[in-house]
Amino acid sequence: MSVARDACRRDVGALSVAAAIVWGMKRIDDIPRAADSAVTVRGLVKHYGETKALDGVDLDVREGTVMGVLGPNGAGKTTLVRILSTLITPDSGQAHVAGYDVVRQPRQLRRVIGLTGQYASVDEKLPGWENLYMIGRLLDLSRRDARARADELLERFSLTEAGKRPASTYSGGMRRRLDLAASMIGHPAVLFLDEPTTGLDPRTRNEVWDEVKRMVGDGVTVLLTTQYMEEAEQLASELTVVDRGKVIANGGIEELKAKVGGRTLRVRPADPLQLRPLAAYLDELGITGLANTTVDTERGAVLVPILSDEQLTAVVGAVTARGITVSAVTTELPSLDEVFLSLTGHRASAPQDPAPATDDAREEVAA
Amino acid sequence: MSAATTTPPAPALTPDARISLRAHVRHTGALVRRNLLWIRQDPESMFDALLMPIVFTLLFVYVFGGSIGQALGGGQDGYVQYVIPGMIAMMSMTLSQGVGTGFSQDFNSGVMDRFRSLPIGRGSVLFAKIAVEMARMLFATTVLMIVAVLVGFDIDHWAGLFAAVGLSAVFASSIMWVFLTLGVVLKNAQSVQAMGFMVLFPLQFGSSIFAPTQSMPGWLQSFTDYNPLSTLADAARGLMVGGPVAHDLWITLGWAVAITAVMAPVAIHKFRTKT
C-alpha cells in the first residue's frame, strides 16, 4: 500500500487516484530496484544454537560501490554472505538485494547475483570451459549464447588456453579467476566475494585484485568479505567492521583509516646507532599532526604513524635532508588485530586463524 | 552510521518467479551433461559398474556354485539360474550408493553452493544425479547379463528379464532416497560409503539373493523373509526363470512405495535446510 501512496503523492496532477495506483504499482514492478541501494540489511539475526553468528546486523551498499566487510574468522561474514545469496535463511531481520527480498523472492534474487568464495566454487572435475557453459545453461542462456559467453569470459580472464583442462589442474590463481568468471556469466547486478584471496600468495592476490577492480569498473556492485585491511583498502570504498555477529564500525574507508591511525612508516637506518637520534629528530620536527614515533630495537627501525601521503613525503624528505643513510623505508597498514584494538579495545576474537602477519600488509615505497 | 536510522526503501513485492517445466528440463539436461563429463574425465569411476558384475558372478558361480547347486539339486548350472536374477537386485543396491557419495562430494567441494545460488529448481540437481546413476545401473546390468550368458545362463523370457531389471530400478530408486539423506547428513563421501556398506551388507547377504533361506536358522529366516531384497530377488527369479511372481512382486513394490514415502520427504527436507 505504501507504494500506492507514494505514487499518489508523486502524481499531484489531475490523474484519478485509481489510475495513479495502477500506474504506480506497474512502474515499480517493472523496475524492482529500490532507490540507489543495491543491498539493504536491517536487524539481521542468525543463531546456531548458542552461537550468535549474526546478532542484529545493519548494512547498506550503494549501487556501483564496493563494500568491504572486515572481520576475523567467526565474526559472521560468511553467514551474512550466505543469507544474502539465499543459501540460508535468517532467523529474523530483513535483507534486500537489488530490490528483492532474500526470503520471499529467492529465485528472482538469484538471477541478479554472482557468488564467489571460500565455499561456492566451480566443479574441479570439469574443464574450465565446461564449468562456464554449464552455468550459462543453468542461467537459461541458449546453447549458442552459453558457448559464446564461456569463450568470452575465458578470454577475458586469460584462461583460454587452460579452458579444456580440468579445473583440478589449475593453479590457485587460475582457480580464483575461473571462480570469478563463473560468477560473472549472468551479468550480475550484485557480486558477493567471500574472502576471495584467502590462501593465495601475494603475487596471485594482486592478480585477483586487478580482476575485481576491472569488474567494478564495469559498474557491478560488490560486497566483499575479508580478513585483511590491505585488501579492503585496495578494493573497497566503504567498510563495515564486524565482530561476533555485530557491526562495530562502518563508514568510508578513509574515515575509518583515520580512526584506526592510518599507516605506519617504518624507517631503518643503515647504522643501528642512528636509531634513537633519528627518532628524536623526527619527534622534534613536528610535522603537522604527527604522533610520536616509537623505536623497534629488535628490527632496528623507527616507526612513524602517518595519516596522509603528504606526511609520508615530508618525513622521507626530512630524513634525506638530515643526511641519514637508510637501508629500508616501508609503510604498513594496521593489521586486523590493530584495527580491532583501536576500535573495540580488545583484540580480534579469531578462534583459529590469527590475523595476517604484518609482512603481508607491507609495501615498499622507497629504499 | 546513517544506516541504522533511515528506514529501508520499500521493495517491490512481486511474487517470486516460477520455473517452467521446460526450464527444469533444460537445467536437468545441463547437470546430466556435467555428470557424464565426470565419467569421461575420470573413467575409473565406471570400474565398479564394470568389474562388480564380472567379479561377483565368477566368484559366486565358481566358488560357491558347486556346493550350493548340489544342495539345490541342479549342480553348478542350476546355481547359475538361481543366482543371476538375485545379482541384478544386489547390484542395483550397491550402485545406488553413488547418489549419496556424489551428493556428499558436491556439498564438500562447494559446487552445491554454486548450484543453490543459481535460479534453478533444487530438484534438477537431484534428478540429474538419479538419472545418471540409473544409466550406470543399466550399464552394469548389461555387463552382468553378458557374463551370465557366458557362464551358462539361459535367457528364456526376455520380457521377464526386462521386467526384473525394471523392478530392480524401481526398488533402487526408493533406496536412493536413503543414500541421498546420508549424503546430505553425513560429513563426507567416505562416511556415506562406510554407512552404506554397513546397511547394505547384512541386507544383501541376509537374503535369498545368494542361497535359499530354508537351511538358515529360524531367527535368521524371520529376518530374511521380511528383507525386501529377498522378495526382490525372488520376484526377479520368478520373472526370469519362471515360478511364482505375484506375491513377491507386490511386497517389493509395497516396500518401494513405503521407503519412498518416508525417505523422500526426509531427504528433501534435509537438502533444503542444509546450511
Interface residues (C-beta under 8 A of the other chain):
Chain A: S2 V3 D6 I28 D29 I31 P32 A34 A35 S37 T40 R42 Y48 D58 L59 D60 R82 S85 T86 L87 I88 Q94 H96 G99 Y100 D101 R104 Q105 P106 R107 Q108 R110 R111 I113 L115 Q118 Y119 A120 S121 V122 D123 E124 K125 L126 P127 E130 M134 I135 R137 L138 L139 D140 P166 A182 N250 G251
Chain B: M1 A3 A4 P8 P9 A10 P11 A12 L13 T14 P15 D16 A17 R18 I19 A23 R26 H27 G29 A30 L31 R33 R34 L37 W38 Q41 D42 S109 G110 V111 D113 R114 F115 R116 S117 L118 P119 I120 T275
